[in-house]
């Protein structure tokens, strides 16, 4: 059985960004959740990424409506 170890903030931020491009496996999702329990900065980073994604989605829809 594979042991789940706590990852660094650098690893977790890379996973948060990778989640934008691909589906994460369950060990990666568990690693993020465990890390969030002990770190205050990484959940803030995740919220910032989600905010940027939402803003980009709004910008894309604005650009698409004006181009037609």
mmJSON file of the N, C-alpha and C atoms, coordinates in Angstrom:
{"data_MODEL":{"atom_site":{
"group_PDB":["ATOM","ATOM","ATOM","ATOM","ATOM","ATOM","ATOM","ATOM","ATOM","ATOM","ATOM","ATOM","ATOM","ATOM","ATOM","ATOM","ATOM","ATOM","ATOM","ATOM","ATOM","ATOM","ATOM","ATOM","ATOM","ATOM","ATOM","ATOM","ATOM","ATOM","ATOM","ATOM","ATOM","ATOM","ATOM","ATOM","ATOM","ATOM","ATOM","ATOM","ATOM","ATOM","ATOM","ATOM","ATOM","ATOM","ATOM","ATOM","ATOM","ATOM","ATOM","ATOM","ATOM","ATOM","ATOM","ATOM","ATOM","ATOM","ATOM","ATOM","ATOM","ATOM","ATOM","ATOM","ATOM","ATOM","ATOM","ATOM","ATOM","ATOM","ATOM","ATOM","ATOM","ATOM","ATOM","ATOM","ATOM","ATOM","ATOM","ATOM","ATOM","ATOM","ATOM","ATOM","ATOM","ATOM","ATOM","ATOM","ATOM","ATOM","ATOM","ATOM","ATOM","ATOM","ATOM","ATOM","ATOM","ATOM","ATOM","ATOM","ATOM","ATOM","ATOM","ATOM","ATOM","ATOM","ATOM","ATOM","ATOM","ATOM","ATOM","ATOM","ATOM","ATOM","ATOM","ATOM","ATOM","ATOM","ATOM","ATOM","ATOM","ATOM","ATOM","ATOM","ATOM","ATOM","ATOM","ATOM","ATOM","ATOM","ATOM","ATOM","ATOM","ATOM","ATOM","ATOM","ATOM","ATOM","ATOM","ATOM","ATOM","ATOM","ATOM","ATOM","ATOM","ATOM","ATOM","ATOM","ATOM","ATOM","ATOM","ATOM","ATOM","ATOM","ATOM","ATOM","ATOM","ATOM","ATOM","ATOM","ATOM","ATOM","ATOM","ATOM","ATOM","ATOM","ATOM","ATOM","ATOM","ATOM","ATOM","ATOM","ATOM","ATOM","ATOM","ATOM","ATOM","ATOM","ATOM","ATOM","ATOM","ATOM","ATOM","ATOM","ATOM","ATOM","ATOM","ATOM","ATOM","ATOM","ATOM","ATOM","ATOM","ATOM","ATOM","ATOM","ATOM","ATOM","ATOM","ATOM","ATOM","ATOM","ATOM","ATOM"],
"id":[1,2,3,4,5,6,7,8,9,10,11,12,13,14,15,16,17,18,19,20,21,22,23,24,25,26,27,28,29,30,31,32,33,34,35,36,37,38,39,40,41,42,43,44,45,46,47,48,49,50,51,52,53,54,55,56,57,58,59,60,61,62,63,64,65,66,67,68,69,70,71,72,73,74,75,76,77,78,79,80,81,82,83,84,85,86,87,88,89,90,91,92,93,94,95,96,97,98,99,100,101,102,103,104,105,106,107,108,109,110,111,112,113,114,115,116,117,118,119,120,121,122,123,124,125,126,127,128,129,130,131,132,133,134,135,136,137,138,139,140,141,142,143,144,145,146,147,148,149,150,151,152,153,154,155,156,157,158,159,160,161,162,163,164,165,166,167,168,169,170,171,172,173,174,175,176,177,178,179,180,181,182,183,184,185,186,187,188,189,190,191,192,193,194,195,196,197,198,199,200,201,202,203,204],
"type_symbol":["N","C","C","N","C","C","N","C","C","N","C","C","N","C","C","N","C","C","N","C","C","N","C","C","N","C","C","N","C","C","N","C","C","N","C","C","N","C","C","N","C","C","N","C","C","N","C","C","N","C","C","N","C","C","N","C","C","N","C","C","N","C","C","N","C","C","N","C","C","N","C","C","N","C","C","N","C","C","N","C","C","N","C","C","N","C","C","N","C","C","N","C","C","N","C","C","N","C","C","N","C","C","N","C","C","N","C","C","N","C","C","N","C","C","N","C","C","N","C","C","N","C","C","N","C","C","N","C","C","N","C","C","N","C","C","N","C","C","N","C","C","N","C","C","N","C","C","N","C","C","N","C","C","N","C","C","N","C","C","N","C","C","N","C","C","N","C","C","N","C","C","N","C","C","N","C","C","N","C","C","N","C","C","N","C","C","N","C","C","N","C","C","N","C","C","N","C","C","N","C","C","N","C","C"],
"label_atom_id":["N","CA","C","N","CA","C","N","CA","C","N","CA","C","N","CA","C","N","CA","C","N","CA","C","N","CA","C","N","CA","C","N","CA","C","N","CA","C","N","CA","C","N","CA","C","N","CA","C","N","CA","C","N","CA","C","N","CA","C","N","CA","C","N","CA","C","N","CA","C","N","CA","C","N","CA","C","N","CA","C","N","CA","C","N","CA","C","N","CA","C","N","CA","C","N","CA","C","N","CA","C","N","CA","C","N","CA","C","N","CA","C","N","CA","C","N","CA","C","N","CA","C","N","CA","C","N","CA","C","N","CA","C","N","CA","C","N","CA","C","N","CA","C","N","CA","C","N","CA","C","N","CA","C","N","CA","C","N","CA","C","N","CA","C","N","CA","C","N","CA","C","N","CA","C","N","CA","C","N","CA","C","N","CA","C","N","CA","C","N","CA","C","N","CA","C","N","CA","C","N","CA","C","N","CA","C","N","CA","C","N","CA","C","N","CA","C","N","CA","C","N","CA","C","N","CA","C","N","CA","C","N","CA","C","N","CA","C"],
"label_alt_id":[null,null,null,null,null,null,null,null,null,null,null,null,null,null,null,null,null,null,null,null,null,null,null,null,null,null,null,null,null,null,null,null,null,null,null,null,null,null,null,null,null,null,null,null,null,null,null,null,null,null,null,null,null,null,null,null,null,null,null,null,null,null,null,null,null,null,null,null,null,null,null,null,null,null,null,null,null,null,null,null,null,null,null,null,null,null,null,null,null,null,null,null,null,null,null,null,null,null,null,null,null,null,null,null,null,null,null,null,null,null,null,null,null,null,null,null,null,null,null,null,null,null,null,null,null,null,null,null,null,null,null,null,null,null,null,null,null,null,null,null,null,null,null,null,null,null,null,null,null,null,null,null,null,null,null,null,null,null,null,null,null,null,null,null,null,null,null,null,null,null,null,null,null,null,null,null,null,null,null,null,null,null,null,null,null,null,null,null,null,null,null,null,null,null,null,null,null,null,null,null,null,null,null,null],
"label_comp_id":["UNK","UNK","UNK","UNK","UNK","UNK","UNK","UNK","UNK","UNK","UNK","UNK","UNK","UNK","UNK","UNK","UNK","UNK","UNK","UNK","UNK","UNK","UNK","UNK","UNK","UNK","UNK","UNK","UNK","UNK","UNK","UNK","UNK","UNK","UNK","UNK","UNK","UNK","UNK","UNK","UNK","UNK","UNK","UNK","UNK","UNK","UNK","UNK","UNK","UNK","UNK","UNK","UNK","UNK","UNK","UNK","UNK","UNK","UNK","UNK","UNK","UNK","UNK","UNK","UNK","UNK","UNK","UNK","UNK","UNK","UNK","UNK","UNK","UNK","UNK","UNK","UNK","UNK","UNK","UNK","UNK","UNK","UNK","UNK","UNK","UNK","UNK","UNK","UNK","UNK","UNK","UNK","UNK","UNK","UNK","UNK","UNK","UNK","UNK","UNK","UNK","UNK","UNK","UNK","UNK","UNK","UNK","UNK","UNK","UNK","UNK","UNK","UNK","UNK","UNK","UNK","UNK","UNK","UNK","UNK","UNK","UNK","UNK","UNK","UNK","UNK","UNK","UNK","UNK","UNK","UNK","UNK","UNK","UNK","UNK","UNK","UNK","UNK","UNK","UNK","UNK","UNK","UNK","UNK","UNK","UNK","UNK","UNK","UNK","UNK","UNK","UNK","UNK","UNK","UNK","UNK","UNK","UNK","UNK","UNK","UNK","UNK","UNK","UNK","UNK","UNK","UNK","UNK","UNK","UNK","UNK","UNK","UNK","UNK","UNK","UNK","UNK","UNK","UNK","UNK","UNK","UNK","UNK","UNK","UNK","UNK","UNK","UNK","UNK","UNK","UNK","UNK","UNK","UNK","UNK","UNK","UNK","UNK","UNK","UNK","UNK","UNK","UNK","UNK"],
"label_asym_id":["A","A","A","A","A","A","A","A","A","A","A","A","A","A","A","A","A","A","A","A","A","A","A","A","A","A","A","A","A","A","A","A","A","A","A","A","A","A","A","A","A","A","A","A","A","A","A","A","A","A","A","A","A","A","A","A","A","A","A","A","A","A","A","A","A","A","A","A","A","A","A","A","A","A","A","A","A","A","A","A","A","A","A","A","A","A","A","A","A","A","A","A","A","A","A","A","A","A","A","A","A","A","A","A","A","A","A","A","A","A","A","A","A","A","A","A","A","A","A","A","A","A","A","A","A","A","A","A","A","A","A","A","A","A","A","A","A","A","A","A","A","A","A","A","A","A","A","A","A","A","A","A","A","A","A","A","A","A","A","A","A","A","A","A","A","A","A","A","A","A","A","A","A","A","A","A","A","A","A","A","A","A","A","A","A","A","A","A","A","A","A","A","A","A","A","A","A","A","A","A","A","A","A","A"],
"label_entity_id":["1","1","1","1","1","1","1","1","1","1","1","1","1","1","1","1","1","1","1","1","1","1","1","1","1","1","1","1","1","1","1","1","1","1","1","1","1","1","1","1","1","1","1","1","1","1","1","1","1","1","1","1","1","1","1","1","1","1","1","1","1","1","1","1","1","1","1","1","1","1","1","1","1","1","1","1","1","1","1","1","1","1","1","1","1","1","1","1","1","1","1","1","1","1","1","1","1","1","1","1","1","1","1","1","1","1","1","1","1","1","1","1","1","1","1","1","1","1","1","1","1","1","1","1","1","1","1","1","1","1","1","1","1","1","1","1","1","1","1","1","1","1","1","1","1","1","1","1","1","1","1","1","1","1","1","1","1","1","1","1","1","1","1","1","1","1","1","1","1","1","1","1","1","1","1","1","1","1","1","1","1","1","1","1","1","1","1","1","1","1","1","1","1","1","1","1","1","1","1","1","1","1","1","1"],
"label_seq_id":[1,1,1,2,2,2,3,3,3,4,4,4,5,5,5,6,6,6,7,7,7,8,8,8,9,9,9,10,10,10,11,11,11,12,12,12,13,13,13,14,14,14,15,15,15,16,16,16,17,17,17,18,18,18,19,19,19,20,20,20,21,21,21,22,22,22,23,23,23,24,24,24,25,25,25,26,26,26,27,27,27,28,28,28,29,29,29,30,30,30,31,31,31,32,32,32,33,33,33,34,34,34,35,35,35,36,36,36,37,37,37,38,38,38,39,39,39,40,40,40,41,41,41,42,42,42,43,43,43,44,44,44,45,45,45,46,46,46,47,47,47,48,48,48,49,49,49,50,50,50,51,51,51,52,52,52,53,53,53,54,54,54,55,55,55,56,56,56,57,57,57,58,58,58,59,59,59,60,60,60,61,61,61,62,62,62,63,63,63,64,64,64,65,65,65,66,66,66,67,67,67,68,68,68],
"pdbx_PDB_ins_code":[null,null,null,null,null,null,null,null,null,null,null,null,null,null,null,null,null,null,null,null,null,null,null,null,null,null,null,null,null,null,null,null,null,null,null,null,null,null,null,null,null,null,null,null,null,null,null,null,null,null,null,null,null,null,null,null,null,null,null,null,null,null,null,null,null,null,null,null,null,null,null,null,null,null,null,null,null,null,null,null,null,null,null,null,null,null,null,null,null,null,null,null,null,null,null,null,null,null,null,null,null,null,null,null,null,null,null,null,null,null,null,null,null,null,null,null,null,null,null,null,null,null,null,null,null,null,null,null,null,null,null,null,null,null,null,null,null,null,null,null,null,null,null,null,null,null,null,null,null,null,null,null,null,null,null,null,null,null,null,null,null,null,null,null,null,null,null,null,null,null,null,null,null,null,null,null,null,null,null,null,null,null,null,null,null,null,null,null,null,null,null,null,null,null,null,null,null,null,null,null,null,null,null,null],
"Cartn_x":[0.846,0.0,0.888,0.502,1.284,0.989,2.049,1.911,1.713,0.748,0.502,1.307,2.188,2.979,2.547,2.796,2.465,3.435,2.879,3.68,3.956,4.93,5.306,4.297,4.353,3.483,3.763,4.991,5.343,4.659,4.68,4.019,2.513,1.926,0.478,0.059,0.823,0.471,0.571,1.531,1.645,0.425,-0.052,-1.249,-2.483,-2.595,-3.736,-3.76,-2.603,-2.529,-2.752,-2.243,-2.435,-3.905,-4.641,-6.07,-6.84,-6.289,-6.916,-6.857,-5.87,-5.659,-6.073,-6.106,-6.403,-7.099,-7.741,-8.369,-7.283,-7.312,-6.339,-6.82,-5.875,-6.194,-6.517,-7.063,-7.474,-6.288,-5.086,-3.979,-3.615,-3.705,-3.396,-4.466,-5.722,-6.812,-6.71,-6.37,-6.207,-5.018,-3.935,-2.752,-3.095,-3.898,-4.304,-5.139,-6.1,-6.963,-6.17,-5.258,-4.445,-3.574,-3.002,-2.139,-2.951,-4.177,-5.026,-5.332,-5.287,-5.564,-4.452,-3.249,-2.122,-1.556,-2.072,-1.497,-2.589,-2.325,-3.296,-3.063,-1.845,-1.521,-2.052,-1.988,-2.388,-3.886,-4.773,-6.186,-6.426,-5.663,-5.776,-5.333,-4.256,-3.785,-4.85,-5.485,-6.547,-7.694,-8.091,-9.159,-8.747,-7.489,-7.001,-7.063,-6.683,-6.74,-8.19,-9.106,-10.517,-11.077,-10.645,-11.076,-10.57,-9.315,-8.765,-9.497,-9.807,-10.539,-11.903,-12.6,-13.908,-13.817,-12.8,-12.617,-12.312,-11.483,-11.174,-12.397,-13.215,-14.454,-15.368,-15.487,-16.296,-15.719,-14.415,-13.762,-13.979,-13.86,-14.071,-15.503,-16.472,-17.858,-18.113,-17.473,-17.606,-17.021,-15.847,-15.205,-16.022,-16.6,-17.386,-18.653,-19.315,-20.544,-20.288,-19.188,-18.887,-18.378,-17.896,-17.312,-18.344,-19.545,-20.537,-21.443],
"Cartn_y":[-1.185,0.0,1.244,2.193,3.414,4.352,4.87,5.781,7.204,7.908,9.3,10.173,10.985,11.881,13.316,14.169,15.575,16.194,16.98,17.607,19.057,19.61,21.011,21.941,23.212,24.213,24.298,24.161,24.199,23.057,21.856,20.708,20.924,21.431,21.632,22.711,23.794,24.838,24.301,23.426,22.801,21.921,21.205,20.376,21.235,22.342,23.248,23.754,24.111,24.586,23.443,22.259,21.108,20.73,20.967,20.643,21.456,22.575,23.375,22.653,21.785,21.127,19.661,19.028,17.59,17.222,16.079,15.564,14.934,15.24,14.679,13.33,12.469,11.177,11.341,10.291,10.402,10.667,10.1,10.431,11.921,12.51,13.933,14.786,14.404,15.153,15.049,13.866,13.679,14.492,14.506,15.276,16.761,17.279,18.684,18.924,18.069,18.249,18.187,17.24,17.134,18.371,18.841,20.021,21.248,21.369,22.504,22.552,21.407,21.369,22.029,22.069,22.602,23.904,24.333,25.502,26.528,27.774,28.841,29.495,29.425,30.117,29.388,28.093,27.34,27.442,27.402,27.633,29.027,30.023,31.37,31.35,30.636,30.518,29.849,28.807,28.138,29.105,29.912,30.895,31.91,32.317,33.252,32.624,31.37,30.676,30.578,30.243,30.153,31.508,32.56,33.914,34.278,33.957,34.243,33.441,32.174,31.366,31.978,32.402,33.036,34.322,35.13,36.382,36.111,35.114,34.775,34.248,33.465,32.978,34.139,35.108,36.295,37.079,37.23,37.962,37.263,35.929,35.177,35.333,35.283,35.433,36.86,37.829,39.214,39.359,38.773,38.854,38.124,36.974,36.202,36.936,37.613,38.321,39.522,40.198,41.384,41.073,39.843,39.496,39.027,38.686,38.137,39.173],
"Cartn_z":[0.0,0.0,0.0,-0.819,-0.944,0.221,0.817,1.953,1.455,2.017,1.666,2.618,2.059,2.887,2.622,3.598,3.426,2.432,1.565,0.521,0.87,0.181,0.414,-0.26,0.124,-0.503,-2.001,-2.384,-3.805,-4.556,-3.98,-4.61,-4.705,-3.636,-3.603,-4.589,-4.683,-5.651,-7.079,-7.334,-8.657,-8.942,-7.924,-8.1,-8.34,-7.627,-7.809,-9.248,-9.767,-11.149,-12.142,-11.843,-12.73,-12.828,-11.753,-11.738,-12.773,-13.2,-14.252,-15.601,-15.782,-17.071,-17.101,-15.951,-15.927,-14.625,-14.641,-13.425,-12.55,-11.277,-10.347,-9.848,-9.549,-8.955,-7.468,-6.875,-5.473,-4.535,-4.773,-3.848,-3.89,-5.073,-5.196,-4.515,-4.689,-4.034,-2.511,-2.013,-0.561,-0.056,-0.828,-0.421,-0.295,-1.219,-1.15,0.102,0.357,1.539,2.84,2.93,4.147,4.324,3.246,3.324,3.746,3.231,3.58,5.08,5.749,7.191,8.011,7.455,8.226,7.655,6.503,5.832,5.554,5.867,5.602,4.245,3.729,2.481,1.249,1.232,0.042,-0.257,0.735,0.413,-0.168,0.308,-0.281,-1.741,-2.023,-3.401,-4.269,-3.739,-4.497,-4.799,-3.817,-4.054,-5.105,-5.097,-6.109,-7.506,-7.617,-8.908,-9.378,-8.469,-8.837,-9.24,-8.571,-8.934,-10.328,-10.608,-11.937,-13.013,-12.716,-13.684,-13.979,-12.934,-13.12,-13.917,-13.634,-14.365,-15.839,-16.094,-17.484,-18.222,-17.542,-18.158,-18.52,-17.621,-17.92,-19.084,-19.12,-20.202,-21.536,-21.534,-22.78,-23.281,-22.382,-22.811,-23.3,-22.712,-23.16,-24.563,-24.789,-26.103,-27.153,-26.828,-27.787,-28.186,-27.235,-27.546,-28.45,-28.27,-29.054,-30.46,-30.65,-31.951,-32.952,-32.511,-33.448,-34.024],
"occupancy":[1.0,1.0,1.0,1.0,1.0,1.0,1.0,1.0,1.0,1.0,1.0,1.0,1.0,1.0,1.0,1.0,1.0,1.0,1.0,1.0,1.0,1.0,1.0,1.0,1.0,1.0,1.0,1.0,1.0,1.0,1.0,1.0,1.0,1.0,1.0,1.0,1.0,1.0,1.0,1.0,1.0,1.0,1.0,1.0,1.0,1.0,1.0,1.0,1.0,1.0,1.0,1.0,1.0,1.0,1.0,1.0,1.0,1.0,1.0,1.0,1.0,1.0,1.0,1.0,1.0,1.0,1.0,1.0,1.0,1.0,1.0,1.0,1.0,1.0,1.0,1.0,1.0,1.0,1.0,1.0,1.0,1.0,1.0,1.0,1.0,1.0,1.0,1.0,1.0,1.0,1.0,1.0,1.0,1.0,1.0,1.0,1.0,1.0,1.0,1.0,1.0,1.0,1.0,1.0,1.0,1.0,1.0,1.0,1.0,1.0,1.0,1.0,1.0,1.0,1.0,1.0,1.0,1.0,1.0,1.0,1.0,1.0,1.0,1.0,1.0,1.0,1.0,1.0,1.0,1.0,1.0,1.0,1.0,1.0,1.0,1.0,1.0,1.0,1.0,1.0,1.0,1.0,1.0,1.0,1.0,1.0,1.0,1.0,1.0,1.0,1.0,1.0,1.0,1.0,1.0,1.0,1.0,1.0,1.0,1.0,1.0,1.0,1.0,1.0,1.0,1.0,1.0,1.0,1.0,1.0,1.0,1.0,1.0,1.0,1.0,1.0,1.0,1.0,1.0,1.0,1.0,1.0,1.0,1.0,1.0,1.0,1.0,1.0,1.0,1.0,1.0,1.0,1.0,1.0,1.0,1.0,1.0,1.0,1.0,1.0,1.0,1.0,1.0,1.0],
"B_iso_or_equiv":[0.0,0.0,0.0,0.0,0.0,0.0,0.0,0.0,0.0,0.0,0.0,0.0,0.0,0.0,0.0,0.0,0.0,0.0,0.0,0.0,0.0,0.0,0.0,0.0,0.0,0.0,0.0,0.0,0.0,0.0,0.0,0.0,0.0,0.0,0.0,0.0,0.0,0.0,0.0,0.0,0.0,0.0,0.0,0.0,0.0,0.0,0.0,0.0,0.0,0.0,0.0,0.0,0.0,0.0,0.0,0.0,0.0,0.0,0.0,0.0,0.0,0.0,0.0,0.0,0.0,0.0,0.0,0.0,0.0,0.0,0.0,0.0,0.0,0.0,0.0,0.0,0.0,0.0,0.0,0.0,0.0,0.0,0.0,0.0,0.0,0.0,0.0,0.0,0.0,0.0,0.0,0.0,0.0,0.0,0.0,0.0,0.0,0.0,0.0,0.0,0.0,0.0,0.0,0.0,0.0,0.0,0.0,0.0,0.0,0.0,0.0,0.0,0.0,0.0,0.0,0.0,0.0,0.0,0.0,0.0,0.0,0.0,0.0,0.0,0.0,0.0,0.0,0.0,0.0,0.0,0.0,0.0,0.0,0.0,0.0,0.0,0.0,0.0,0.0,0.0,0.0,0.0,0.0,0.0,0.0,0.0,0.0,0.0,0.0,0.0,0.0,0.0,0.0,0.0,0.0,0.0,0.0,0.0,0.0,0.0,0.0,0.0,0.0,0.0,0.0,0.0,0.0,0.0,0.0,0.0,0.0,0.0,0.0,0.0,0.0,0.0,0.0,0.0,0.0,0.0,0.0,0.0,0.0,0.0,0.0,0.0,0.0,0.0,0.0,0.0,0.0,0.0,0.0,0.0,0.0,0.0,0.0,0.0,0.0,0.0,0.0,0.0,0.0,0.0],
"pdbx_formal_charge":[null,null,null,null,null,null,null,null,null,null,null,null,null,null,null,null,null,null,null,null,null,null,null,null,null,null,null,null,null,null,null,null,null,null,null,null,null,null,null,null,null,null,null,null,null,null,null,null,null,null,null,null,null,null,null,null,null,null,null,null,null,null,null,null,null,null,null,null,null,null,null,null,null,null,null,null,null,null,null,null,null,null,null,null,null,null,null,null,null,null,null,null,null,null,null,null,null,null,null,null,null,null,null,null,null,null,null,null,null,null,null,null,null,null,null,null,null,null,null,null,null,null,null,null,null,null,null,null,null,null,null,null,null,null,null,null,null,null,null,null,null,null,null,null,null,null,null,null,null,null,null,null,null,null,null,null,null,null,null,null,null,null,null,null,null,null,null,null,null,null,null,null,null,null,null,null,null,null,null,null,null,null,null,null,null,null,null,null,null,null,null,null,null,null,null,null,null,null,null,null,null,null,null,null],
"auth_seq_id":[1,1,1,2,2,2,3,3,3,4,4,4,5,5,5,6,6,6,7,7,7,8,8,8,9,9,9,10,10,10,11,11,11,12,12,12,13,13,13,14,14,14,15,15,15,16,16,16,17,17,17,18,18,18,19,19,19,20,20,20,21,21,21,22,22,22,23,23,23,24,24,24,25,25,25,26,26,26,27,27,27,28,28,28,29,29,29,30,30,30,31,31,31,32,32,32,33,33,33,34,34,34,35,35,35,36,36,36,37,37,37,38,38,38,39,39,39,40,40,40,41,41,41,42,42,42,43,43,43,44,44,44,45,45,45,46,46,46,47,47,47,48,48,48,49,49,49,50,50,50,51,51,51,52,52,52,53,53,53,54,54,54,55,55,55,56,56,56,57,57,57,58,58,58,59,59,59,60,60,60,61,61,61,62,62,62,63,63,63,64,64,64,65,65,65,66,66,66,67,67,67,68,68,68],
"auth_comp_id":["UNK","UNK","UNK","UNK","UNK","UNK","UNK","UNK","UNK","UNK","UNK","UNK","UNK","UNK","UNK","UNK","UNK","UNK","UNK","UNK","UNK","UNK","UNK","UNK","UNK","UNK","UNK","UNK","UNK","UNK","UNK","UNK","UNK","UNK","UNK","UNK","UNK","UNK","UNK","UNK","UNK","UNK","UNK","UNK","UNK","UNK","UNK","UNK","UNK","UNK","UNK","UNK","UNK","UNK","UNK","UNK","UNK","UNK","UNK","UNK","UNK","UNK","UNK","UNK","UNK","UNK","UNK","UNK","UNK","UNK","UNK","UNK","UNK","UNK","UNK","UNK","UNK","UNK","UNK","UNK","UNK","UNK","UNK","UNK","UNK","UNK","UNK","UNK","UNK","UNK","UNK","UNK","UNK","UNK","UNK","UNK","UNK","UNK","UNK","UNK","UNK","UNK","UNK","UNK","UNK","UNK","UNK","UNK","UNK","UNK","UNK","UNK","UNK","UNK","UNK","UNK","UNK","UNK","UNK","UNK","UNK","UNK","UNK","UNK","UNK","UNK","UNK","UNK","UNK","UNK","UNK","UNK","UNK","UNK","UNK","UNK","UNK","UNK","UNK","UNK","UNK","UNK","UNK","UNK","UNK","UNK","UNK","UNK","UNK","UNK","UNK","UNK","UNK","UNK","UNK","UNK","UNK","UNK","UNK","UNK","UNK","UNK","UNK","UNK","UNK","UNK","UNK","UNK","UNK","UNK","UNK","UNK","UNK","UNK","UNK","UNK","UNK","UNK","UNK","UNK","UNK","UNK","UNK","UNK","UNK","UNK","UNK","UNK","UNK","UNK","UNK","UNK","UNK","UNK","UNK","UNK","UNK","UNK","UNK","UNK","UNK","UNK","UNK","UNK"],
"auth_asym_id":["A","A","A","A","A","A","A","A","A","A","A","A","A","A","A","A","A","A","A","A","A","A","A","A","A","A","A","A","A","A","A","A","A","A","A","A","A","A","A","A","A","A","A","A","A","A","A","A","A","A","A","A","A","A","A","A","A","A","A","A","A","A","A","A","A","A","A","A","A","A","A","A","A","A","A","A","A","A","A","A","A","A","A","A","A","A","A","A","A","A","A","A","A","A","A","A","A","A","A","A","A","A","A","A","A","A","A","A","A","A","A","A","A","A","A","A","A","A","A","A","A","A","A","A","A","A","A","A","A","A","A","A","A","A","A","A","A","A","A","A","A","A","A","A","A","A","A","A","A","A","A","A","A","A","A","A","A","A","A","A","A","A","A","A","A","A","A","A","A","A","A","A","A","A","A","A","A","A","A","A","A","A","A","A","A","A","A","A","A","A","A","A","A","A","A","A","A","A","A","A","A","A","A","A"],
"auth_atom_id":["N","CA","C","N","CA","C","N","CA","C","N","CA","C","N","CA","C","N","CA","C","N","CA","C","N","CA","C","N","CA","C","N","CA","C","N","CA","C","N","CA","C","N","CA","C","N","CA","C","N","CA","C","N","CA","C","N","CA","C","N","CA","C","N","CA","C","N","CA","C","N","CA","C","N","CA","C","N","CA","C","N","CA","C","N","CA","C","N","CA","C","N","CA","C","N","CA","C","N","CA","C","N","CA","C","N","CA","C","N","CA","C","N","CA","C","N","CA","C","N","CA","C","N","CA","C","N","CA","C","N","CA","C","N","CA","C","N","CA","C","N","CA","C","N","CA","C","N","CA","C","N","CA","C","N","CA","C","N","CA","C","N","CA","C","N","CA","C","N","CA","C","N","CA","C","N","CA","C","N","CA","C","N","CA","C","N","CA","C","N","CA","C","N","CA","C","N","CA","C","N","CA","C","N","CA","C","N","CA","C","N","CA","C","N","CA","C","N","CA","C","N","CA","C","N","CA","C","N","CA","C","N","CA","C","N","CA","C"],
"pdbx_PDB_model_num":[1,1,1,1,1,1,1,1,1,1,1,1,1,1,1,1,1,1,1,1,1,1,1,1,1,1,1,1,1,1,1,1,1,1,1,1,1,1,1,1,1,1,1,1,1,1,1,1,1,1,1,1,1,1,1,1,1,1,1,1,1,1,1,1,1,1,1,1,1,1,1,1,1,1,1,1,1,1,1,1,1,1,1,1,1,1,1,1,1,1,1,1,1,1,1,1,1,1,1,1,1,1,1,1,1,1,1,1,1,1,1,1,1,1,1,1,1,1,1,1,1,1,1,1,1,1,1,1,1,1,1,1,1,1,1,1,1,1,1,1,1,1,1,1,1,1,1,1,1,1,1,1,1,1,1,1,1,1,1,1,1,1,1,1,1,1,1,1,1,1,1,1,1,1,1,1,1,1,1,1,1,1,1,1,1,1,1,1,1,1,1,1,1,1,1,1,1,1,1,1,1,1,1,1]
}}}
